[in-house]
Amino acid sequence: MMVPAEKELRTVLARFAEARIGHDARPTDRTARALADVTYTLCVMTASRTAEQALRAADLLLEQYRVSRKGVVRDDETLAA
């Protein structure tokens, strides 16, 4: 599986949240299409079949990004000492 860049994943997650809130607040055909489109994109990015699976996968990826950044900072701190 190709791993999405953190920035792109965060952007799609923000779009998903916005579409989900918009559709929950005022469900229309337009909001349903927007939610379906961004859900599809999120599923493709995370190689998932459902929104729930995609959100879990996105959480895991974000945690991996966080841990990777933490390791990079430690390396820099060690060099600076």
GUTIFI-628147 format. One record per residue: residue number from 1; residue in three letters; y, x negated, z negated of N, C-alpha, C, O, CB in turn. Coordinates in steps of 0.001 Angstrom, whole numbers, plus 524288, in hexadecimal, padded with zeros to 5 digits. Glycine has a CB too. Example, Ala and Ser with C-alpha at 12.3 -4.5 7.8 and 13.67 -1.06 7.14 Angstrom:
2
1;ala;7E9C6;7CC7A;7E188;7EE6C;7CFF4;7E188;7F31C;7CC70;7E188;7F309;7C864;7DEEF;7EE87;7D3D4;7DCAA;
2;ser;7F736;7CDCE;7E458;7FBDC;7CA9A;7E41C;8001E;7CD9C;7E142;80472;7CB9F;7E099;7FDAA;7C8FC;7E9A3;
END
This chain:
81
1;met;7FB63;7FCB5;80000;80000;80000;80000;804DC;7FC89;80000;8052C;7F8B7;7FD18;7FFFE;803BE;7FB3A;
2;met;80887;7FDE2;80334;80D90;7FB35;8032B;810A1;7FD2D;7FE72;810E2;801E1;7FD79;810A9;7FC28;80866;
3;val;812E7;7F9A1;7FB98;815E3;7FB13;7F6F0;81B9A;7FBD0;7F87D;81DF3;7F851;7FACF;81558;7F6D5;7F28D;
4;pro;81DD8;80053;7F73A;82355;80134;7F8A6;826F2;7FDC9;7F568;825B0;7FC5E;7F0FC;824CB;806F9;7F7EE;
5;ala;82B5F;7FC7E;7F798;82F56;7F99A;7F4B3;83164;7FD0D;7F04F;831B3;801D1;7F0D8;833DC;7F7CF;7F85B;
6;glu;832C5;7FA9B;7EC03;83488;7FD91;7E772;83938;8010E;7E8B5;83960;80595;7E719;835EF;7F9D7;7E304;
7;lys;83CF3;7FEFE;7EB87;841AD;801FF;7ECCD;84057;806EA;7EFE8;84265;80B1E;7EECB;8458B;7FE9B;7EFEA;
8;glu;83CEE;80669;7F3C4;83B74;80AEA;7F6F1;8386A;80EED;7F3AD;83938;813A3;7F435;8382A;80924;7FBAB;
9;leu;834F2;80D03;7F054;831F9;81091;7ECFA;835A3;8138A;7E95C;8351B;81847;7E8BE;82DDF;80D8A;7E9C4;
10;arg;8394E;810D6;7E6FD;83D0D;81372;7E380;84068;81766;7E67D;841AB;81B8F;7E46E;84096;80F61;7E0CF;
11;thr;841D3;8161F;7EB40;844EB;819B5;7EE73;841DF;81EB6;7EF90;84401;82300;7EF24;84688;81712;7F39B;
12;val;83CED;81E2E;7F0F9;839B2;822C4;7F220;838B2;825EA;7ED24;8389E;82AB8;7ED4F;83473;82119;7F4A5;
13;leu;837F1;8234E;7E8CB;83744;82620;7E3DE;83C2B;82935;7E277;83BCB;82D9A;7E08B;835E7;82251;7DF74;
14;ala;840B2;826F9;7E367;8459A;829C2;7E262;84620;82E77;7E601;847B8;832AD;7E44F;84A52;82610;7E312;
15;arg;844C9;82DC0;7EAFF;844E6;83226;7EEAD;84112;83660;7ED0C;84242;83B04;7ED73;843A6;83049;7F43C;
16;phe;83C67;834C7;7EB2F;83886;83893;7E966;83AAA;83BB0;7E4CD;83A3C;8407A;7E4B0;83363;835D1;7E7DA;
17;ala;83CF8;838F8;7E101;83F1D;83BA8;7DC6D;84362;83F81;7DE00;8438F;843EC;7DC1B;84149;837AF;7D87E;
18;glu;846C7;83DC7;7E176;84B08;84130;7E34A;848DE;845FD;7E61D;84AAB;84A5B;7E537;84EBE;83E27;7E6F3;
19;ala;84504;8452D;7E982;842AD;84986;7EC68;83FC4;84D3C;7E8C0;84010;851FE;7E960;83EF2;84774;7F0A0;
20;arg;83CF9;84B14;7E4F7;83A08;84E49;7E133;83DBF;851A6;7DDFF;83CCF;85651;7DD51;836B6;84ACC;7DD8B;
21;ile;841F2;84F52;7DC06;845CB;8522F;7D8E7;84879;85654;7DC43;8491A;85ACB;7DA97;849E3;84E65;7D68C;
22;gly;84A0A;854D6;7E0F8;84C98;8588C;7E476;84923;85D29;7E5C6;84AEB;861A0;7E5E5;84E3D;855DB;7E969;
23;his;84435;85C10;7E6C1;8409B;8604E;7E815;83F75;863BD;7E35A;83F09;86881;7E3DB;83B81;85E18;7EA48;
24;asp;83EF5;8615B;7DEC8;83DFB;8646A;7DA0F;842AB;867D9;7D8B1;84207;86C40;7D6DE;83CB0;860CB;7D579;
25;ala;84764;865CF;7D997;84C25;868BA;7D846;84D10;86D53;7DBF5;84E48;871A6;7DA3E;850DA;8651C;7D865;
26;arg;84C78;86C58;7E107;84D6B;87069;7E500;84992;86FBE;7E978;84ADC;86D5B;7ED70;85325;8702C;7E715;
27;pro;844E1;871D1;7E8E0;840F1;87121;7ECFC;84264;87400;7F209;84348;878B9;7F211;83BA5;8730B;7EB0D;
28;thr;84298;8710C;7F636;84383;87336;7FB6C;83FCC;87070;7FF2B;83D20;86CB8;7FDB3;8496A;8728A;7FD2D;
29;asp;83FAD;87246;803F2;83C88;86F8D;807E3;83E6F;869F0;80899;83B55;86656;80953;83CBB;8727D;80D23;
30;arg;8438B;8694B;80860;845D3;86418;80928;8443B;86060;804BA;842BC;85BEB;805BA;84BD9;86478;8097F;
31;thr;8448E;86239;7FFD3;84317;85ED3;7FB72;83D38;85DCD;7FB6A;83B80;85999;7F9D7;844C8;86146;7F639;
32;ala;83A2A;86197;7FD21;8347C;860DA;7FD6E;83328;85CAE;80176;82FC6;85964;80086;831B8;8660B;7FED0;
33;arg;835CE;85CCA;805F8;834F4;858D6;80A03;8369B;85370;80820;833E3;84F93;80904;837F1;85A44;80EFE;
34;ala;83B14;85335;80585;83CF9;84E2A;80381;8391C;84BED;7FF8D;837F7;84742;7FFA1;84270;84ECA;800F5;
35;leu;83722;84F3D;7FC23;83356;84D7A;7F83F;82E42;84BC9;7FADC;82BFD;847D0;7F961;83243;851CF;7F43E;
36;ala;82C7A;84EBA;7FEAC;827AD;84D55;80176;8284E;84825;80452;824BB;844ED;80450;8262B;851A8;80559;
37;asp;82CD0;84750;806C1;82DC8;84275;809A7;82DBC;83DB3;80612;82B34;839CA;80742;83302;842C6;80C85;
38;val;83082;83E03;801B8;830CF;83980;7FE3C;82BAA;838C0;7FB54;82A4A;83457;7FA00;83555;83A25;7FA54;
39;thr;828D3;83CF0;7FA53;823AB;83C73;7F7EC;81FFE;83994;7FB9D;81D08;8362C;7F9F6;8216E;841E2;7F67F;
40;tyr;8202F;83AF4;80094;81CFB;83848;80481;81E45;83271;80498;81AC1;82F29;80491;81DD8;83AB8;809FD;
41;thr;8234B;8312F;804B3;824F9;82BBD;804D5;82302;828C8;80008;8210D;82469;8007B;82AF3;82B69;8052C;
42;leu;82389;82B2B;7FB78;821C0;828B5;7F6A6;81BD6;827E5;7F6B9;819E7;823D8;7F4FF;82353;82C05;7F1EB;
43;cys;81904;82BB6;7F8B4;81351;82B3D;7F912;811BB;826D8;7FCC3;80E1E;823E4;7FB9B;810EB;83067;7FAE7;
44;val;8145D;82669;80121;81327;82239;804DB;8145C;81CEC;80271;81140;81949;802EA;81643;822F3;809FE;
45;met;818DC;81C73;7FFDB;81A6A;81778;7FD7E;81689;815A1;7F95A;815C3;810EF;7F8A5;81FD0;817F7;7FB15;
46;thr;8141D;81956;7F6A1;810A8;817F5;7F24A;80AEB;818B6;7F39E;8078C;81817;7F03E;81202;81B2B;7ED8A;
47;ala;809C7;81A0B;7F880;8045F;81AF5;7FA3D;801B7;81F10;7F6D3;7FD54;81E52;7F501;80136;815D1;7FA20;
48;ser;80472;8235D;7F602;8027D;82797;7F2AC;80208;82C9E;7F5C8;80446;82D24;7FA01;80617;82867;7EDE9;
49;arg;7FF13;83058;7F39D;7FE54;83557;7F648;8017B;839C2;7F3FF;80273;83DA7;7F6A6;7F8BD;836CA;7F630;
50;thr;8031E;83940;7EF19;80628;83D66;7EC9D;80B07;83B0F;7EA1C;80B54;83659;7E935;802D6;84059;7E87C;
51;ala;80ECD;83E67;7E902;81396;83C9F;7E673;8125A;83A4A;7E11A;814A0;83655;7DF96;81781;84129;7E5E5;
52;glu;80ED1;83CB3;7DE4A;80D68;83AC2;7D919;80B19;83545;7D965;80C86;831D6;7D659;80985;83E7A;7D679;
53;gln;80785;8347C;7DD17;8053E;82F4A;7DDD0;8096A;82B5C;7DF70;80972;826EA;7DD9A;800DA;82F78;7E1E9;
54;ala;80CED;82D04;7E2E2;8110D;82992;7E4C7;814B4;827F9;7E05C;81657;82376;7E019;81425;82C39;7E923;
55;leu;815FB;82B91;7DCF1;8196C;82A50;7D892;816C5;82688;7D4C9;81942;822EE;7D2CA;81B0D;82F52;7D5B3;
56;arg;811C6;8275A;7D3D1;80EE2;823B1;7D075;80EB1;81E45;7D2F6;80F82;81A55;7D053;80943;825B9;7CF6E;
57;ala;80D9E;81E15;7D802;80D6E;81911;7DAC8;812C7;8166D;7DABA;81324;811AE;7DA0B;80B90;819DB;7E078;
58;ala;816E7;81977;7DB71;81C32;8174B;7DB5B;81D6C;81510;7D5F7;81FCA;810E6;7D591;82041;81B81;7DCDC;
59;asp;81BDC;817C2;7D1DE;81CA9;815B9;7CC8E;819E5;8107C;7CBD8;81C18;80CDA;7C997;81AAE;819AD;7C875;
60;leu;8151D;8101C;7CDC1;81235;80B33;7CD56;814E3;806D4;7D067;81542;80267;7CE8F;80C97;80BEF;7CF4C;
61;leu;816BB;80819;7D50E;81979;80428;7D831;81E74;8025C;7D57D;81FA0;7FDB2;7D569;81AC5;80654;7DDA0;
62;leu;82163;80606;7D346;82637;80496;7D08F;8250C;8011D;7CBDB;827FB;7FD7A;7CAB6;82930;80982;7CECE;
63;glu;820D3;80239;7C92E;81F40;7FEEC;7C4CA;81DD9;7F970;7C6B9;81F31;7F58F;7C438;81A92;80163;7C1D7;
64;gln;81B2B;7F920;7CB22;819DC;7F403;7CD5C;81ECB;7F0FE;7CED7;81F1F;7EC46;7CDF9;81653;7F4AC;7D22D;
65;tyr;82297;7F3B4;7D110;8278E;7F127;7D265;82A36;7EF1B;7CD72;82C44;7EAC2;7CD60;82B3A;7F500;7D554;
66;arg;82A25;7F248;7C954;82CA4;7F0C9;7C46B;82A0E;7EBE3;7C22B;82CB6;7E836;7C092;82C5E;7F551;7C072;
67;val;824E5;7EBE3;7C211;82201;7E76F;7BFFD;82309;7E293;7C352;823AB;7DE4B;7C13A;81C14;7E8A6;7BFCB;
68;ser;82336;7E337;7C867;82443;7DEC7;7CBE0;829A8;7DC7D;7CADD;82A52;7D7BA;7CAB6;823CD;7E072;7D19C;
69;arg;82D7E;7DFE8;7CA2C;832CE;7DE0F;7C907;832F7;7DB2D;7C3D6;83593;7D72B;7C355;836AD;7E2A8;7C8F1;
70;lys;83033;7DD35;7C006;83016;7DACD;7BAD9;82DC9;7D550;7BB32;82FB5;7D1B9;7B8A4;82CE6;7DE2F;7B6FB;
71;gly;829BC;7D4A3;7BE4E;8275F;7CF81;7BF0A;82B11;7CBB9;7C1AC;82B24;7C71A;7C058;8226E;7CFF8;7C232;
72;val;82E20;7CD95;7C55D;831E0;7CA45;7C81D;8361A;7C884;7C456;837B0;7C3FB;7C474;8344E;7CD2F;7CCD4;
73;val;837F1;7CBF9;7C107;83BFD;7CA97;7BD43;839F7;7C67B;7B97F;83CC0;7C2C7;7B837;83DDA;7CF70;7BA42;
74;arg;8352E;7C719;7B7BB;832EA;7C33D;7B429;832B1;7BDDF;7B6B9;833E7;7B9F0;7B43D;82D69;7C4EE;7B26E;
75;asp;83128;7BDB4;7BBAB;830F1;7B8B4;7BE6A;8365A;7B637;7BE9A;836EE;7B188;7BDAA;82EC6;7B96E;7C3FC;
76;asp;83A4F;7B960;7BFD1;83FAC;7B75F;7C01D;84176;7B567;7BAC7;843F6;7B150;7BA66;8436E;7BBA6;7C21F;
77;glu;8402C;7B854;7B6A5;841C3;7B6C1;7B16A;83F28;7B198;7AFE7;84195;7AE48;7AD67;84068;7BB0A;7AD6E;
78;thr;83A4B;7B0EF;7B164;83780;7AC20;7B02C;83A0B;7A789;7B2F8;83A9A;7A354;7B0B5;831B3;7AC94;7B1B5;
79;leu;83B8E;7A84C;7B7C8;83E13;7A417;7BABD;8435C;7A2B6;7B871;844DF;79E25;7B863;83EB3;7A5A3;7C075;
80;ala;84624;7A692;7B691;84B63;7A5A7;7B479;84B2A;7A2E7;7AF31;84EE8;7A04A;7ADAC;84E5A;7AAD3;7B3F5;
81;ala;846E5;7A372;7AC6E;84693;7A118;7A733;845CA;79B78;7A785;8456E;798DA;7A380;8424F;7A36E;7A40E;
END
